[in-house]
């Protein structure tokens, strides 16, 4: 993976729009802290917990969620299914997210989510497969493909940060729609996951 990531970085460095952004932010990091690489269940749990709340609040809830079971490892599907809703909500989870995590755990336990087969699926097939879980939409599936499966050609055009990043990168008057983003990305589309990392950095500029 590192070899392919480096190849994407070199390709983007040849792009006049991305070159100064890469120089400013350094190499992209397509991994999540404190999560085991390739672990789809962990990745989906994290995505559900992080939905619609600040990163700081979500990190706190995730830490409490991880401590609900005595084992040092991340809670397994069977662990979540053994916990009551009250216990899960004690970590700070909303009733809706509690139901999402229970549904996710059940689908993993039943084998409905064929996580070992995801590498052999197309990106469209992965989106269709994962969005069968309550609380998992296209955006979450894209995040799994970028940060867990580490596919290099994912462009999450529905992400607000990506749209803002495009606007800044290309000096657009307004945020572009999917069609325009795909057109602008044509020359570097095969490296879209790495490009997205830099687009997020651009979108975050000025927030702090």
C-alpha positions in Angstrom: 0.0 0.0 0.0 2.8 2.4 0.9 4.3 2.0 -2.6 0.9 2.9 -4.3 0.4 5.8 -1.9 3.8 7.2 -2.8 2.9 6.8 -6.5 -0.3 8.8 -6.0 1.6 11.5 -4.2 4.1 11.8 -7.0 1.3 12.0 -9.5 -0.4 14.8 -7.6 2.8 16.7 -7.1 2.9 17.1 -10.9 -0.4 18.9 -10.8 0.1 22.7 -10.5 -2.9 23.0 -8.2 -1.9 20.3 -5.7 1.9 20.8 -5.7 1.8 23.8 -3.3 -0.8 22.1 -1.0 1.4 19.0 -0.8 4.4 21.1 0.0 2.5 22.8 2.8 0.9 19.7 4.4 3.4 17.0 3.6 2.6 13.3 2.8 -1.1 12.3 3.1 -2.0 9.9 5.9 -4.8 7.4 4.9 -5.1 5.7 8.3 -7.2 6.2 11.4 -5.5 6.5 14.8 -6.1 3.7 17.4 -7.9 1.5 14.9 -6.6 -1.8 13.5 -5.8 -1.5 9.8 -8.3 -3.4 7.7 -10.8 -3.9 10.5 -14.2 -3.2 8.9 -16.2 -3.6 12.1 -14.1 -1.1 14.0 -14.2 1.3 11.1 -18.0 1.2 10.9 -18.5 1.5 14.6 -16.3 4.6 14.6 -18.1 6.1 11.7 -21.5 5.6 13.4 -20.2 7.1 16.7 -18.7 10.1 14.9 -21.9 11.0 12.9 -23.2 14.6 13.4 -21.2 15.5 16.5 -17.9 17.2 17.0 -14.7 15.2 16.7 -13.8 15.9 20.3 -17.1 14.7 21.7 -17.1 11.7 19.4 -13.5 10.7 20.5 -14.7 10.9 24.2 -17.7 8.7 23.5 -15.6 6.2 21.5 -13.1 5.9 24.4 -16.0 5.2 26.8 -17.5 2.7 24.3 -14.3 0.8 24.1 -14.1 0.6 27.9 -17.5 -1.1 28.2 -16.0 -4.5 27.8 -13.1 -5.8 30.1 -11.0 -7.0 27.2 -8.2 -4.7 25.9 -9.3 -5.3 22.3 -12.0 -3.3 20.5 -15.5 -4.7 21.4 -16.5 -7.5 19.1 -20.0 -7.9 17.6 -20.8 -10.5 20.3 -19.7 -8.0 23.0 -22.1 -5.3 21.7 -25.0 -7.8 21.4 -24.4 -8.9 25.0 -24.7 -5.3 26.3 -28.0 -3.7 27.2 -29.1 -0.5 25.5 -28.8 1.2 28.9 -25.2 0.1 29.2 -24.4 1.3 25.7 -26.1 4.7 26.3 -24.0 5.1 29.4 -21.1 5.7 27.1 -22.9 8.8 25.7 -24.5 7.1 22.7 -27.9 8.3 21.6 -30.8 5.8 21.3 -30.5 6.0 17.5 -26.8 5.3 17.5 -27.3 2.5 20.0 -29.8 0.9 17.6 -27.4 1.4 14.7 -24.5 -0.3 16.6 -26.8 -3.2 17.6 -27.9 -3.7 14.0 -24.3 -3.5 12.8 -23.2 -6.1 15.4 -26.1 -8.4 14.5 -25.4 -8.3 10.8 -21.7 -9.1 11.4 -22.6 -11.9 13.8 -25.1 -13.4 11.3 -22.7 -13.1 8.4 -24.9 -10.7 6.5 -21.9 -8.4 6.1 -19.3 -10.4 4.2 -16.4 -8.3 5.3 -13.7 -10.7 4.1 -15.0 -10.4 0.6 -14.9 -6.6 0.3 -11.5 -6.5 -1.3 -12.8 -8.5 -4.2 -15.9 -6.2 -4.7 -16.1 -3.1 -6.9 -16.5 0.2 -5.1 -20.2 0.4 -6.2 -20.8 -3.1 -4.8 -19.2 -2.1 -1.4 -21.5 0.9 -1.1 -24.5 -1.3 -1.8 -23.4 -4.0 0.6 -22.5 -1.7 3.5 -25.5 0.6 3.3 -27.7 -2.4 4.2 -26.7 -1.6 7.8 -28.8 1.0 9.6 -27.0 4.3 9.9 -24.5 3.5 7.2 -24.8 5.7 4.1 -22.7 6.3 1.0 -20.4 8.7 2.9 -19.6 6.1 5.5 -18.9 3.5 2.9 -16.6 6.0 1.1 -14.7 6.6 4.4 -14.3 2.8 4.9 -12.9 2.5 1.4 -10.4 5.3 1.9 -9.2 4.8 5.4 -9.7 1.1 6.0 -9.6 -0.7 2.6 -7.3 2.1 1.4 -8.6 2.3 -2.1 -6.9 5.1 -3.9 -9.6 6.2 -6.4 -12.4 7.2 -4.0 -13.8 10.7 -4.4 -16.6 11.4 -1.8 -18.4 14.1 -3.7 -21.2 14.2 -1.2 -18.8 15.4 1.5 -19.1 19.1 2.4 -15.4 19.4 3.1 -14.5 18.0 -0.3 -16.7 20.5 -2.0 -15.2 23.3 0.0 -11.7 22.0 -0.8 -12.5 22.0 -4.5 -13.7 25.6 -4.3 -10.5 26.7 -2.6 -8.2 24.7 -4.8 -9.6 25.9 -8.1 -10.7 29.4 -6.9 -14.4 28.8 -7.7 -17.1 31.3 -6.8 -19.3 28.7 -5.3 -19.0 25.1 -4.2 -19.2 22.7 -7.2 -21.7 19.9 -7.7 -20.7 16.3 -8.4 -20.6 16.7 -12.2 -18.2 19.6 -12.0 -16.0 17.9 -9.4 -15.7 14.8 -11.5 -14.8 16.9 -14.5 -12.1 18.8 -12.6 -10.7 15.6 -11.2 -10.4 13.9 -14.5 -6.6 14.2 -14.7 -6.0 12.8 -11.2 -9.1 10.7 -10.7 -7.1 7.5 -10.1 -5.5 9.2 -7.1 -8.7 10.7 -5.7 -8.4 9.3 -2.2 -5.0 11.0 -1.6 -6.3 14.1 -3.3 -9.3 14.1 -0.9 -7.0 14.1 2.1 -5.5 17.4 0.8 -9.0 18.8 -0.1 -10.0 18.3 3.6 -6.9 20.1 4.7 -7.8 23.0 2.5 -11.4 23.0 3.8 -10.1 23.1 7.4 -7.9 26.2 6.8 -9.1 29.1 8.9 -11.2 27.0 11.3 -8.8 27.2 14.2 
